[in-house]
Amino acid sequence: MVKLNPSTGIITVCLLISLLLTGCGEKQLSNVEYGIQNQILYYGNGDEPKSLDPHLTTGSPDNNIIMNLFEGLISKNPATLEPTPGVAEFWTISEDGRVYTFQLRKNARWSNGEPLTAKDFVYSWRRALTPSVPNAYAYMMFGIEGAEDFYNGKIKDFSRVGVKALSAHELQVTLNNPAHYFLQLLDHHSYYPVHGPTLEKFGGMNDPTSKWILPGNLVGNGPFVLKSWEINKVIELVKSETYWDRDAVKLRAVHFFPIEDQQAEERAFRSGQIHLTNTPQMDIEKIQTYREKNPDVLRMVPTYSSYYYEFNVNRKPLDDARVRRAFALAVDRALITERVTKGGEVVSFNFVPPDPSGYQPQVYWHEDIAEAQRLLAEAGYPDGNGFPVFSLLYNTHDNHQKVALAVQQMLKKISTSILSWKIKNGKSTWPRERTWSTT
């Protein structure tokens, strides 16, 4: 993933852009210049967030904001990603690796000044596991004893789930089995605490349309609080005065701009309107230009994510595993990363990516044209003959279109027929639909 001038975290952001601030009298300052003078970060955030509710959202633009409004038991070291204390000041783990006991900070506060207690985490995790709450990440808690059964309605009493408030500042979590990665999970927003009294005031924990996340209503426990939210314009956060580590927070405010178009976002950066960009990847054609002419403001930041296409297995002929595997074997992943995306991405042969500490996943996929052709013929489509029309949906990001074009060319290798495509209606709304057919 490529970003312009990213930070290691909004709290400890270091602005690397170099500006000459002159005393020109009437000269109007750009956002970047004004922000540097007044400790305000202007952040290109890609899309308008779907929600600021930690238990309802799934998108990165949402998380970029939420991680500044809330804090979990654990944080991560920005350099090593090792678990570091968050709301939990320290913790102990039982000899069998199943029981974690967290000591919460006694100076941890909600943004309204109320103490943050272990019961707040019990309430929050119960909400995250409540079946009527559309939490897409509930499964991340299934390692906790009884959590999956509660989510599936097999048990109704949450006290049977392995989450206990032993005292106001002591939280005990019991797992089904030892899991060395459990601490890493606690930094995810699905584990963040939410303020129960505020949720109950605005409809209760089960209301997905609750107004508790709006300015003036939202009560969080993170380093910033929500000041304003103008849809499709800007979301403004200001420094929290109740955050336990507020002296370490140097920024006074953060402004998030939902600039969906990657070229518009890059122009905003170049013109001094934002300090950094946050599109999933900068426009491919501009990467080399920044590398050559302005490398000081270009940062290539690794992120744990996988880029893949999904098949609709309920439609023929994609219900045939041989067809799906043939398509997978036709894709030259190295060629895509080297010639198309060109942002330093790592070729993926597994959903689990390589780890900097040395883990290398098993190779499941590779390019094998001969085997792909054999599978396609075995499925009843020798050289692609008789293969019906199928469509590929992708969003409006220009880089996705370039990848789709590359994949189209690769599929030609397993078929002597000509694969043609068109974008239905010629519209650039999300999602775009590319139709491929054999002729």
C-alpha positions in Angstrom: 0.0 0.0 0.0 1.3 3.5 -0.8 0.5 6.6 1.1 1.7 10.1 0.9 3.4 11.3 4.1 1.8 8.9 6.5 2.4 8.8 10.3 3.0 6.0 12.6 -0.3 6.9 14.3 -2.3 10.0 14.6 -1.4 10.5 18.2 2.3 10.5 17.5 2.2 11.9 14.0 5.3 13.4 12.6 4.7 15.8 9.7 7.5 15.3 7.3 6.5 17.9 4.7 8.9 20.8 4.6 7.5 24.2 4.1 8.9 27.7 4.0 6.7 29.8 6.2 7.3 33.4 5.4 6.0 36.5 7.0 4.2 37.8 3.9 1.6 39.9 5.7 -1.6 39.2 3.9 -0.5 35.8 2.5 -3.3 33.3 3.3 -2.0 30.2 4.9 -2.8 26.8 3.4 -4.3 24.1 5.6 -0.9 22.5 5.9 0.8 25.7 7.0 -2.0 26.6 9.4 -2.0 23.1 10.8 1.7 23.1 11.5 1.4 26.4 13.3 -1.7 25.3 15.3 -1.0 21.6 15.8 -4.0 20.5 13.6 -3.7 17.5 11.3 -5.6 17.6 8.0 -6.2 14.1 6.9 -7.4 12.8 3.5 -9.5 9.9 4.6 -10.7 8.3 1.3 -14.5 7.7 1.8 -17.2 9.0 4.0 -17.4 6.6 7.0 -20.4 4.3 7.2 -20.5 4.7 11.0 -18.5 5.6 14.0 -19.9 2.7 16.0 -17.0 0.3 16.8 -19.4 -2.7 16.7 -21.1 -1.8 13.4 -18.3 -0.7 11.0 -16.0 -2.6 8.7 -14.2 0.1 6.7 -10.7 1.6 7.0 -12.0 5.2 6.7 -14.3 4.5 9.7 -11.5 2.9 11.7 -9.1 5.8 11.1 -11.5 7.9 13.1 -12.8 5.4 15.6 -9.2 4.5 16.8 -8.9 8.1 17.9 -12.3 8.2 19.7 -11.9 4.9 21.6 -9.2 2.8 23.1 -9.1 -0.9 23.9 -7.4 -2.9 26.6 -4.3 -3.2 24.3 -2.6 -0.9 21.9 0.2 -1.8 19.4 3.7 -0.5 19.2 3.7 1.4 15.8 7.2 0.1 14.9 7.0 -3.5 16.0 3.2 -4.1 16.3 3.9 -5.8 19.7 1.0 -5.4 22.2 1.5 -2.5 24.6 -0.7 -1.3 27.5 -3.9 0.6 26.5 -6.7 0.9 29.0 -5.1 -2.1 30.7 -2.1 -1.0 32.6 -0.8 -4.6 32.8 -2.1 -8.2 32.7 -1.3 -11.7 33.7 -1.8 -15.0 31.9 -2.5 -18.3 33.6 0.0 -21.2 33.2 -2.4 -23.1 30.9 -2.6 -20.0 28.6 -6.4 -19.8 28.9 -7.1 -17.1 31.5 -6.1 -13.5 31.1 -6.5 -11.0 34.0 -6.3 -7.3 33.0 -5.7 -4.5 35.5 -7.4 -1.4 34.2 -5.9 2.0 34.8 -7.6 3.8 37.7 -7.2 7.1 35.8 -9.0 5.8 32.7 -12.0 8.0 32.0 -14.8 8.4 29.5 -14.9 11.7 27.7 -17.7 12.9 30.0 -15.4 12.4 33.0 -16.9 9.2 34.3 -14.5 6.4 35.4 -14.0 3.6 32.9 -14.5 0.2 34.7 -14.3 -3.5 33.9 -18.1 -3.6 33.8 -18.0 -1.3 30.8 -16.0 -3.9 28.9 -18.5 -6.7 30.0 -21.4 -4.6 28.6 -19.5 -3.7 25.4 -18.5 -7.3 24.6 -22.0 -8.5 25.4 -23.3 -6.0 22.9 -20.6 -7.1 20.3 -21.8 -10.7 20.6 -25.6 -10.0 20.7 -27.1 -11.6 17.6 -29.4 -8.7 16.9 -26.5 -6.3 16.6 -25.1 -6.5 13.0 -21.5 -6.9 14.1 -19.5 -8.3 11.1 -16.6 -9.0 13.4 -18.4 -11.0 16.2 -16.5 -14.1 15.1 -13.3 -12.5 16.3 -14.5 -13.1 19.8 -15.4 -16.8 19.4 -12.2 -17.8 21.0 -13.6 -16.7 24.3 -15.3 -19.4 26.3 -19.0 -19.5 25.6 -18.9 -16.5 23.2 -19.9 -18.4 20.0 -22.7 -20.2 21.8 -24.1 -16.9 23.1 -23.9 -15.4 19.6 -25.7 -18.4 18.1 -28.4 -18.3 20.8 -27.4 -21.6 22.4 -27.0 -19.9 25.7 -28.9 -16.8 26.8 -27.1 -15.9 30.0 -24.0 -13.8 29.3 -22.7 -14.6 32.7 -21.8 -18.0 31.3 -19.4 -16.3 28.8 -15.8 -16.1 29.8 -15.8 -12.3 30.5 -16.0 -11.3 34.2 -15.6 -8.1 36.1 -13.7 -9.2 39.2 -13.7 -5.7 40.5 -14.0 -2.1 39.2 -10.6 -2.3 37.7 -10.0 -6.0 37.2 -11.3 -7.9 34.1 -10.9 -11.6 33.6 -11.2 -13.3 30.2 -11.2 -17.1 29.8 -10.5 -18.6 26.4 -11.7 -22.0 25.0 -8.1 -22.8 24.2 -4.7 -21.1 24.5 -4.3 -18.5 21.7 -0.9 -16.7 21.5 -2.5 -14.1 19.2 -5.3 -13.1 21.6 -3.6 -9.9 22.8 -3.2 -8.8 19.2 -7.0 -9.1 18.7 -7.7 -6.7 21.6 -6.5 -3.7 19.5 -9.3 -4.3 17.0 -12.3 -1.9 17.2 -14.7 -4.7 17.8 -13.2 -5.1 21.3 -13.4 -1.4 22.1 -15.6 -0.3 25.0 -18.8 1.7 24.4 -20.5 3.8 27.0 -23.6 1.9 28.1 -25.6 4.8 29.6 -25.3 6.8 26.4 -26.4 3.8 24.3 -29.3 3.2 26.6 -30.3 6.8 26.4 -30.4 6.7 22.6 -32.4 3.5 22.0 -30.3 0.7 23.7 -27.6 -1.6 22.6 -29.6 -3.3 19.9 -30.5 -0.2 17.8 -28.3 0.0 14.7 -29.7 3.4 13.8 -29.0 5.0 17.2 -28.0 8.6 17.3 -25.4 8.0 20.1 -22.6 8.4 17.6 -23.5 11.9 16.6 -21.6 15.1 17.8 -22.8 16.1 21.2 -24.0 12.6 22.0 -20.9 10.4 21.5 -19.0 9.5 24.6 -15.7 7.8 24.0 -12.5 7.0 25.9 -9.8 7.8 23.3 -7.4 10.6 22.9 -9.8 12.7 20.9 -13.5 13.6 21.0 -16.0 14.2 18.2 -16.6 17.9 17.7 -18.5 18.0 14.3 -19.5 15.8 11.4 -20.5 17.4 8.1 -21.5 14.7 5.7 -19.3 14.5 2.6 -17.3 17.5 3.9 -15.3 17.0 7.1 -15.3 15.3 10.4 -13.5 17.3 13.1 -12.0 15.8 16.3 -10.5 17.8 19.1 -8.1 16.7 21.9 -9.8 15.0 24.9 -9.2 16.6 28.3 -10.1 13.3 30.1 -7.8 10.8 28.3 -5.5 9.1 30.7 -2.4 9.9 28.6 -3.4 13.3 27.3 0.0 14.9 27.9 1.5 12.6 25.3 -1.1 13.9 22.7 0.6 16.8 20.9 -2.2 17.5 18.3 -5.0 19.8 19.2 -7.3 18.6 16.5 -7.7 16.3 13.5 -9.8 17.1 10.4 -10.8 14.1 8.3 -11.8 14.8 4.7 -13.7 12.2 2.7 -11.9 12.6 -0.6 -12.9 9.5 -2.6 -11.2 10.4 -5.9 -7.5 9.4 -5.6 -6.4 12.0 -8.1 -8.3 14.8 -6.3 -6.8 13.6 -3.0 -3.3 13.8 -4.5 -4.0 17.3 -5.8 -5.2 18.3 -2.3 -1.9 17.0 -0.9 0.2 18.8 -3.5 -1.6 22.1 -3.0 -1.2 22.0 0.8 -4.8 21.3 1.7 -4.0 18.0 3.5 -1.0 16.7 5.4 -1.3 13.1 4.2 -3.5 10.8 2.1 -5.2 7.6 2.9 -6.5 6.0 -0.3 -5.7 2.3 -0.4 -3.1 3.1 -3.0 -1.9 6.2 -4.7 -2.5 6.5 -8.4 -0.2 4.0 -10.1 1.2 6.5 -12.6 2.3 8.9 -9.9 4.2 6.5 -7.8 7.3 6.6 -9.9 7.1 10.4 -10.3 7.2 10.8 -6.5 10.0 8.3 -6.2 12.1 10.2 -8.7 11.2 13.9 -7.9 9.9 14.1 -4.3 10.9 10.9 -2.4 10.9 12.7 1.0 7.1 12.8 1.0 6.4 9.3 -0.3 6.0 6.5 2.2 5.4 2.9 1.3 3.5 1.4 4.3 2.9 -2.4 4.5 -0.6 -3.4 5.6 -2.1 -6.8 6.3 -4.7 -7.2 3.7 -5.4 -9.5 0.7 -6.6 -8.5 -2.8 -8.8 -11.1 -4.3 -11.8 -11.8 -6.5 -14.8 -13.7 -5.2 -16.8 -16.2 -7.3 -20.6 -16.5 -7.2 -20.7 -20.3 -6.7 -24.5 -20.3 -7.1 -24.3 -19.5 -10.8 -23.1 -21.8 -13.6 -20.4 -22.4 -14.6 -18.7 -20.8 -11.6 -20.3 -23.5 -9.4 -17.8 -25.9 -10.9 -14.6 -26.0 -8.8 -12.6 -26.9 -11.9 -13.6 -23.6 -13.6 -12.7 -21.6 -10.5 -9.4 -23.3 -10.2 -8.6 -22.8 -13.9 -9.2 -19.0 -13.5 -7.0 -18.9 -10.4 -4.2 -20.8 -12.1 -4.4 -18.3 -15.1 -3.4 -15.3 -12.9 0.2 -14.3 -12.8 0.3 -12.5 -9.5 3.9 -11.5 -9.7 3.2 -9.8 -13.1 0.4 -7.8 -11.5 2.5 -6.5 -8.6 5.5 -5.7 -10.8 3.8 -4.2 -13.9 0.4 -3.1 -12.8 0.1 -2.0 -9.1 3.9 -1.2 -8.8 3.5 -0.2 -5.1 5.8 -2.7 -3.5 2.9 -5.2 -2.9 3.9 -8.8 -1.9 2.7 -11.6 -4.1 0.0 -13.6 -2.2 -0.3 -17.4 -2.4 -2.4 -17.7 0.7 -4.9 -15.5 2.7 -2.4 -15.4 5.5 0.4 -13.0 4.5 4.1 -13.4 5.2 5.1 -12.1 8.6 8.1 -9.8 9.2 9.2 -12.1 12.1 9.8 -14.9 9.6 6.5 -16.8 9.1 6.0 -18.0 5.5 2.6 -19.3 4.5 2.1 -22.4 2.5 1.8 -21.8 -1.3 -1.7 -22.7 -2.5 -1.8 -20.9 -5.8 0.6 -20.4 -8.7 0.4 -19.7 -12.4 0.0 -23.0 -14.4 -1.5 -22.4 -17.8 -1.4 -26.0 -19.0 -3.2 -27.2 -15.9 -5.7 -24.4 -16.2 -6.5 -25.4 -19.8 -6.8 -29.0 -18.8 -9.3 -28.2 -16.0 -11.3 -25.9 -18.3 -11.6 -28.6 -21.0 -12.5 -31.2 -18.3 -15.3 -28.9 -17.2 -16.7 -28.9 -20.7 -15.1 -25.8 -22.2 -12.1 -26.8 -24.3 -10.2 -23.6 -25.3 -13.0 -21.7 -23.7 -15.5 -22.7 -26.3 -19.1 -22.4 -25.2 -18.2 -20.5 -22.0 -21.1 -18.2 -21.1 -21.0 -14.5 -20.4 -19.9 -13.6 -16.9 -19.4 -10.3 -15.0 -16.9 -8.8 -12.7 -17.9 -6.2 -10.2 -15.3 -3.7 -8.9 -15.4 -0.3 -7.4 -14.5 3.0 -9.1 -10.9 3.2 -8.0 -8.9 3.6 -11.2 -6.3 1.1 -10.0 -8.9 -1.6 -9.7 -9.8 -1.1 -13.3 -6.1 -1.6 -14.3 -6.0 -4.9 -12.3 -9.2 -6.1 -14.0 -7.8 -5.4 -17.4 -4.6 -7.3 -16.6 -6.6 -10.3 -15.3 -8.7 -10.2 -18.5 -5.5 -10.5 -20.6 -4.3 -13.4 -18.5 -7.5 -15.3 -19.0 -6.8 -15.2 -22.7 -3.9 -17.6 -22.1 -6.3 -20.4 -21.2 -8.6 -19.8 -24.1 -8.1 -19.5 -27.9 -11.4 -17.5 -28.0 -11.3 -13.8 -27.7 -12.4 -12.4 -24.4 -14.2 -9.1 -24.9 -15.5 -6.8 -22.2 -17.6 -3.7 -21.7 -18.7 -1.6 -18.8 -22.5 -1.6 -18.7 -24.1 1.8 -19.3 -20.6 3.3 -19.3 -21.2 4.8 -15.8 -18.5 5.2 -13.2 -20.7 4.6 -10.2 -19.9 1.9 -7.6 -19.8 -0.9 -8.4 -18.6 -1.0 -11.9 -19.5 -4.2 -13.8 -17.3 -5.6 -16.5 -18.8 -8.2 -18.7 -16.6 -10.7 -20.3 -17.8 -13.2 -23.0 -16.3 -15.6 -25.4 -16.9 -14.9 -29.1 
